[in-house]
Amino acid sequence: MNYIELLNKSNYSSHIIEYLKQDVTRVQNSDKSTLIFTNIEFPLNSPYLLFEPRVPMLKPTRYYQNFNVDGELKRLDWSAGSTRAIGFNGKKIIFISKAVSKEIGDVEKMDHYVAVELNKNDLQIKEEENVLTLSLNKEINGKNLKTNVEEKHKLEFSFIFANNDRAIMPKAMAQQSMYGRSSISQTSQIISKFENYTITVLHFAPHPILIQNYKEFGFEGPIDFQRNCYNIIKQLLNEVK
């Protein structure tokens, strides 16, 4: 399947660009002390297939896998407008991590915004026993969007994707299982009606907007899309020169 060709024909493309344009106002509202760092266009105006590195059995307070900037762990929780994702468009790989915060009665701001283009050689890519690991440990040059000053930051992550083909449970099944008897039925949050399931291993998942458009990419449903993510990401990595 040529996912990049499908990307360029999809409604997802315009939807994800509109989603990313919402960050302009959020950045404008953010304090100058906020980490607002990029080495690519802002806002992004070309589409990418975005896949989020997530933890098992999602909770609103523990949603994304770890990401550090200059040795500081960035937020792991979910909030509307936030994402942490690896993106592909057939020619480039990008990494984006953004956390949106809003106090009652206040405007939306950024807790942080990092968006960088990565060379394939920047990533350490390892596959062993059906586990794919994408790691980055590098100082990257870019620009602070608030101050327009050139900066350098050390970005670190090690995102793990355990092949989740047999680790996906519909919500109803999970609630009746050992997972339901522990925490999932009380504290897990289904972020989207298109993700009405849980995954019990470290994994990547299509961005919520991407999974809503599963039919455009040839899948019967969201779980079918999720089951194929492991091989999709491997294919997309191989296609980038």
Secondary structure, DSSP 8 states (H G I E B T S, - for coil): --HHHHHHHSHHHHHHHHHHHTHHHHHHHS-TTSEEEESS-SS--S--EEEEEEEEEEETTEEE--EEETTEE---S--TT-EEEEEE-SS-EEEEEEEEE--TTS--EEEEEEEEEE-GGGSEEEEETTEEEEEEEEEEEEEETTT--EEEEEEEEEEEEE--TTSEEEHHHHHHSHHIIIIIHHH-----GGG-EEESS-EEEE-HHHHHTGGGGT-SSHHHHHHHHHHHHHHHHHH--
